[in-house]
């Protein structure tokens, strides 16, 4: 290693994290799987030849001989208004977006309001069913509800008093004689499609877009259901953290931040980082230091282990959720949905642009504590787990947020594309998806 911190071409440090990337089929194969044990080649090896090795990195399914990856998006993709408009129209508008958790609209009449790609959206519990509408009066386009959340038996326009029933139809119209002929149901709100998986509620603005499952694809949908849909007899997930975070940067920057752990040693320098013997964030799924990436059609996935060497954490997991593992996985379902799963925690994050250079994240974090009936000690531990999870999450989000303004300012001042390393392969995979969707140009 040179004094300036730049690695010589063939130099490798001991105990360096070795990412393993499998690309193409998207099928994960563990070390020592049946094919390898029986001497058969990995499918990617049969297609591309032997795995590429360089600087301690092993790559399956990538034909490049080096570990430098091109940054497919130029800086203008992070601030140019015309590029942004095309990205919204071609990539984001046909997609499904997380808008709420079931606990936020648990009772009849409960509602939340969201801004989704510039469209004001009203999500409401209507007699136990989730309904979503464009949050605009059918009369003269006034915003119906300004509050971020609340409860209302009916939706009433604050301007002229038109009222709407659970189906979005006008059910009361002051001076109705002035609007003759009035036909019941002819005046109504614009309804949006809603789909649910466990406690998560998704909305799509495009009536012609595929379903949530068809849009996400098989592997992301399986991960979503496995992480958030409760099994029969399971009491399900409990909402622990509910956050809306505004970012002074293009929407892709917060997503790309989650897609690599290269930044962790510098940005995440709090108590946990300073005391790895107490709780080590990343352990590796197969052995310490190994991070496994899976690159598939429309998604990427990273697997690691969380706190595997911490007796305190392992004991807490076993007490609150017997049999749960310390495995940790984060899936990015393109374009803007991030899903995470540990033995005790599930999280979902949806990042939406609010302008070419600003964005907003809706984040929901759940605890999966299994049994509904607990003794006093376990209930106390569950409360502690709630608070610790919230504190750790907020700390990580604050750490990441510190760099976002600099990342955005740098994009706006740069004339070169940049470069990615193999440990940032998930970002490269994301960029390739955006280029293929023609929402941005390479």
C-alpha positions in Angstrom: 0.0 0.0 0.0 1.5 3.4 -1.0 1.6 6.2 1.5 -1.2 8.0 -0.3 -3.6 5.2 0.4 -3.8 3.9 -3.2 -3.4 0.2 -3.5 -0.8 -1.1 -5.8 -2.4 -3.2 -8.6 -1.7 -6.7 -7.2 -1.4 -5.8 -3.5 -3.9 -7.2 -1.0 -4.3 -6.5 2.6 -4.9 -9.3 5.1 -8.5 -9.7 6.4 -9.8 -7.5 3.5 -13.5 -7.9 2.8 -13.9 -10.1 -0.2 -17.2 -9.5 -2.1 -18.5 -12.3 -4.2 -20.8 -11.3 -7.0 -23.0 -13.5 -9.0 -24.7 -12.0 -12.0 -27.0 -13.2 -14.7 -29.5 -15.8 -13.4 -29.8 -14.1 -10.0 -29.7 -17.5 -8.3 -27.6 -17.6 -5.1 -25.3 -20.6 -4.7 -23.6 -21.0 -1.4 -19.9 -22.0 -1.0 -19.6 -25.7 -1.2 -22.9 -26.2 -3.0 -23.8 -29.4 -4.7 -22.4 -28.4 -8.1 -19.0 -27.5 -6.7 -18.9 -30.6 -4.4 -19.5 -32.8 -7.5 -17.0 -30.9 -9.6 -19.5 -29.3 -11.9 -18.8 -25.7 -13.0 -20.9 -22.8 -11.7 -23.5 -21.8 -14.5 -21.8 -18.4 -14.9 -18.4 -20.2 -15.2 -19.8 -22.4 -18.0 -21.0 -19.2 -19.8 -18.1 -16.8 -19.2 -15.2 -19.1 -18.3 -13.4 -19.4 -15.0 -14.1 -16.8 -12.3 -12.1 -13.6 -12.6 -9.7 -12.9 -9.7 -8.0 -9.7 -8.9 -6.9 -7.9 -5.7 -8.5 -10.7 -3.7 -11.9 -10.4 -5.5 -13.8 -13.4 -7.0 -16.5 -12.6 -9.6 -18.9 -15.2 -11.0 -20.8 -14.3 -14.2 -18.8 -11.2 -15.1 -16.6 -11.4 -18.2 -14.4 -8.4 -17.3 -10.9 -9.3 -16.4 -10.4 -6.3 -14.0 -12.4 -5.2 -11.0 -12.9 -1.6 -12.1 -16.5 -1.0 -13.3 -17.6 2.0 -15.4 -19.9 4.6 -13.9 -22.6 4.3 -16.5 -24.3 7.5 -15.5 -22.7 10.9 -16.1 -23.1 13.6 -13.4 -25.9 15.3 -15.3 -28.1 12.3 -14.6 -28.2 13.7 -11.0 -29.4 17.2 -11.7 -30.4 17.9 -15.3 -34.2 18.8 -15.4 -34.8 17.3 -18.8 -33.1 14.0 -17.8 -35.0 14.0 -14.5 -38.4 14.5 -16.3 -37.6 11.5 -18.6 -36.5 9.4 -15.7 -39.7 10.1 -13.8 -41.9 9.4 -16.9 -40.1 6.2 -18.1 -38.8 4.6 -14.9 -40.6 5.9 -11.8 -44.2 6.6 -12.8 -45.0 3.0 -13.9 -43.5 1.6 -10.7 -45.1 0.8 -7.4 -44.3 3.0 -4.4 -44.5 2.3 -0.6 -47.0 4.9 0.9 -48.0 3.5 4.3 -47.9 0.8 6.9 -51.1 -0.9 8.1 -50.6 0.5 11.7 -50.9 4.1 10.3 -54.4 3.5 9.0 -55.5 0.8 11.4 -59.1 2.1 12.0 -62.0 2.9 9.7 -61.6 6.5 8.4 -57.9 6.7 9.2 -55.9 8.3 6.4 -52.4 9.5 5.4 -51.4 11.9 2.7 -48.3 11.6 0.5 -46.7 13.4 -2.4 -45.8 10.8 -5.1 -43.9 12.2 -8.0 -45.7 15.5 -7.7 -49.2 13.9 -7.4 -50.9 14.5 -4.1 -52.2 11.1 -2.8 -54.7 10.3 -0.1 -54.5 6.7 1.4 -57.5 5.7 3.6 -58.9 2.9 5.5 -62.5 2.4 4.2 -64.3 -0.2 6.2 -61.2 -2.3 6.5 -60.1 -1.9 2.9 -57.2 0.3 1.8 -58.2 2.8 -0.9 -56.1 5.5 -2.5 -57.2 8.6 -4.4 -55.6 11.6 -6.0 -56.0 14.1 -3.1 -57.8 16.7 -5.3 -61.5 17.8 -5.3 -63.4 16.9 -8.4 -65.0 20.3 -8.4 -62.3 22.9 -8.7 -59.1 20.9 -7.9 -58.5 22.1 -4.4 -56.4 19.9 -2.2 -58.8 17.9 -0.1 -56.7 17.1 2.9 -53.6 19.0 4.0 -52.9 17.1 7.3 -50.2 14.3 7.0 -52.5 11.9 8.8 -55.8 11.8 10.7 -59.3 10.2 10.8 -62.4 11.3 9.0 -65.8 9.6 8.5 -66.0 11.3 5.2 -63.7 13.4 3.1 -64.9 17.0 2.8 -63.4 19.7 0.5 -62.4 22.7 2.6 -63.2 25.1 -0.2 -66.9 24.5 -1.2 -67.9 21.6 1.0 -68.2 18.7 -1.5 -68.1 15.4 0.4 -67.0 12.0 -0.7 -67.9 8.5 0.4 -65.6 5.5 0.9 -65.6 4.8 -2.9 -64.6 8.4 -3.7 -68.0 9.4 -5.1 -69.6 12.7 -4.3 -72.3 12.1 -1.6 -73.1 15.7 -0.6 -73.0 18.8 -2.8 -74.1 22.2 -1.4 -76.5 23.9 -3.8 -76.7 20.8 -5.9 -79.5 22.4 -8.0 -76.8 24.6 -9.6 -75.1 21.5 -11.0 -78.1 19.7 -12.6 -78.3 17.1 -13.8 -76.6 15.4 -10.8 -76.2 11.7 -11.3 -75.0 9.7 -8.3 -71.4 8.5 -8.9 -70.8 10.7 -11.9 -68.6 13.1 -9.9 -65.8 11.3 -8.1 -62.2 11.3 -7.1 -59.6 9.8 -9.3 -58.8 6.4 -7.8 -55.3 4.8 -7.7 -54.4 1.2 -7.6 -53.4 -0.2 -4.2 -51.7 -3.5 -3.3 -50.7 -4.9 0.1 -48.0 -7.3 1.3 -48.2 -7.9 5.0 -48.3 -4.5 6.7 -47.0 -2.6 3.7 -49.2 -0.6 1.4 -48.2 0.3 -2.2 -49.6 2.6 -4.8 -49.1 3.0 -8.5 -49.9 6.1 -10.5 -50.0 4.4 -13.9 -53.3 2.6 -14.5 -51.7 0.6 -17.4 -48.7 -0.6 -15.4 -48.2 -4.2 -14.5 -49.3 -5.5 -11.0 -46.9 -5.2 -8.1 -45.7 -8.8 -8.5 -45.2 -8.5 -12.2 -43.4 -5.2 -11.8 -41.0 -6.4 -9.1 -40.4 -9.9 -10.5 -40.3 -13.3 -8.9 -37.2 -13.0 -6.7 -38.0 -9.6 -5.1 -41.6 -10.6 -4.6 -40.5 -13.8 -2.8 -38.2 -11.7 -0.6 -40.9 -9.2 0.1 -43.5 -11.9 1.1 -40.9 -13.9 3.1 -39.9 -10.8 5.0 -43.2 -9.1 5.6 -46.1 -11.5 5.2 -46.9 -13.2 8.5 -47.2 -17.0 8.5 -50.5 -18.5 9.8 -50.6 -18.3 13.6 -47.8 -15.7 13.7 -48.8 -12.5 15.4 -46.9 -10.6 12.7 -44.7 -7.5 12.7 -44.9 -4.5 15.0 -44.2 -1.1 13.6 -41.2 0.4 15.6 -39.9 3.3 13.6 -41.8 5.5 11.2 -39.8 8.2 9.4 -40.1 10.6 6.5 -36.6 11.9 5.6 -35.9 14.8 3.3 -32.6 14.6 1.4 -30.9 17.6 -0.3 -29.8 15.4 -3.2 -31.0 13.5 -6.2 -33.1 10.4 -5.4 -30.4 8.0 -6.7 -27.8 9.1 -4.1 -29.6 7.7 -1.0 -30.2 4.5 -2.8 -26.7 4.1 -4.0 -25.5 4.7 -0.4 -27.4 1.6 0.7 -25.9 -0.5 -2.1 -22.4 -0.5 -0.8 -20.7 -0.8 2.6 -17.4 0.7 1.3 -18.3 3.9 3.2 -19.0 2.3 6.5 -15.6 2.7 8.2 -15.5 6.5 7.5 -19.2 7.5 7.8 -20.4 5.2 10.6 -18.0 6.1 13.4 -20.4 6.0 16.4 -20.3 3.7 19.5 -21.0 0.5 17.6 -18.2 1.2 15.0 -15.7 2.1 17.8 -16.5 -1.1 19.8 -16.6 -4.0 17.3 -16.1 -6.5 20.1 -19.5 -5.5 21.5 -21.4 -5.6 18.3 -19.9 -6.0 14.8 -22.2 -4.7 12.1 -21.0 -6.9 9.3 -19.7 -10.4 9.7 -20.1 -12.1 6.4 -22.5 -15.0 5.6 -20.0 -17.8 5.3 -17.0 -16.6 7.1 -15.9 -13.3 8.7 -15.1 -10.7 6.0 -17.1 -12.3 3.2 -19.9 -10.3 1.7 -22.1 -12.0 -0.9 -23.8 -10.1 -3.7 -26.6 -11.4 -6.0 -27.4 -9.5 -9.1 -30.6 -10.4 -10.9 -33.1 -9.0 -13.3 -34.6 -5.9 -11.8 -32.9 -6.3 -8.4 -29.8 -6.8 -6.4 -29.3 -8.5 -3.0 -26.5 -8.5 -0.4 -26.2 -11.1 2.4 -24.1 -10.7 5.5 -24.3 -11.5 9.2 -25.3 -9.0 11.9 -23.7 -9.2 15.3 -22.8 -12.8 14.9 -19.9 -12.7 17.4 -21.8 -10.7 20.0 -23.0 -12.9 22.8 -25.4 -10.2 24.0 -27.0 -9.8 20.6 -27.2 -13.6 20.0 -28.8 -14.0 23.4 -31.3 -11.3 22.8 -32.3 -12.8 19.4 -32.7 -16.3 20.9 -34.8 -15.0 23.9 -37.1 -12.8 21.8 -37.3 -14.9 18.7 -36.2 -18.5 19.4 -34.6 -20.1 16.3 -34.1 -16.8 14.5 -30.7 -16.4 12.8 -28.2 -13.6 12.7 -28.4 -13.5 8.9 -28.8 -10.0 7.4 -30.0 -9.3 3.9 -30.8 -6.2 2.0 -32.6 -6.3 -1.4 -32.9 -3.4 -3.8 -36.0 -3.8 -6.0 -35.5 -1.5 -8.9 -36.0 1.4 -9.2 -36.5 2.8 -5.7 -37.6 0.1 -3.1 -35.1 -1.1 -0.4 -36.0 -4.0 1.8 -34.0 -5.4 4.8 -34.3 -8.4 7.0 -32.6 -9.6 10.1 -33.6 -12.1 12.8 -35.5 -9.5 14.7 -36.0 -6.5 12.3 -37.6 -5.8 9.0 -37.3 -2.5 7.2 -38.7 -0.9 4.0 -37.5 2.3 2.4 -39.0 4.0 -0.7 -37.0 6.9 -2.1 -38.9 9.4 -4.3 -37.6 12.5 -6.1 -39.2 15.9 -5.1 -37.1 17.7 -7.7 -34.1 16.9 -9.8 -31.8 17.7 -6.8 -34.0 16.8 -3.8 -35.7 13.6 -2.6 -37.6 12.1 0.2 -37.5 8.7 1.9 -40.5 7.0 3.5 -39.0 4.5 6.0 -40.8 1.9 8.1 -39.0 -0.4 10.5 -40.7 -3.4 12.1 -39.8 -5.8 14.9 -40.5 -9.5 14.4 -40.8 -10.7 18.0 -42.9 -13.8 17.3 -45.1 -14.8 20.3 -48.0 -12.6 21.3 -48.1 -13.7 24.9 -44.9 -13.0 26.9 -43.9 -12.9 30.5 -42.9 -9.7 32.1 -39.2 -10.1 31.4 -39.7 -10.7 27.7 -42.1 -7.7 27.4 -39.4 -5.6 29.0 -36.8 -6.9 26.6 -39.1 -6.2 23.7 -39.4 -2.6 24.8 -35.7 -2.3 25.0 -35.3 -3.9 21.6 -37.8 -1.3 20.3 -35.7 1.6 21.6 -32.4 0.2 20.6 -33.5 -0.5 17.1 -34.9 3.0 16.7 -31.7 4.6 18.2 -29.4 2.5 16.0 -31.5 3.3 12.9 -31.6 7.0 13.6 -27.9 7.1 14.2 -27.1 5.3 10.9 -29.5 7.6 9.0 -27.8 10.7 10.5 -24.4 9.4 9.6 -25.4 8.8 6.0 -27.2 12.2 5.7 -24.0 14.1 6.5 -22.5 13.2 3.2 -25.5 13.7 0.9 -25.1 17.5 0.4 -21.4 17.0 -0.6 -22.3 14.1 -2.9 -24.9 16.3 -4.7 -22.7 19.4 -4.9 -19.9 17.2 -6.3 -22.2 15.8 -9.0 -23.2 19.4 -10.0 -19.5 20.5 -10.3 -18.0 17.4 -12.0 -17.3 16.9 -15.7 -16.2 13.3 -15.5 -18.1 10.1 -15.0 -16.2 8.6 -12.1 -15.5 5.0 -11.5 -16.8 2.1 -9.4 -15.1 -0.8 -7.7 -16.2 -4.4 -7.5 -17.4 -3.7 -4.0 -19.9 -1.2 -5.6 -21.1 -3.7 -8.2 -24.7 -3.3 -7.1 -24.6 0.4 -8.1 -23.2 -0.6 -11.5 -26.1 -3.1 -11.8 -28.6 -0.4 -10.9 -27.2 2.0 -13.4 -27.4 -0.6 -16.1 -31.0 -1.1 -15.4 -31.7 2.7 -15.6 -29.9 2.9 -18.9 -31.8 -0.1 -20.3 -35.1 1.5 -19.3 -34.2 4.6 -21.3 -35.0 6.9 -18.4 -31.5 8.2 -18.4 -28.8 8.1 -21.0 -25.4 6.5 -20.5 
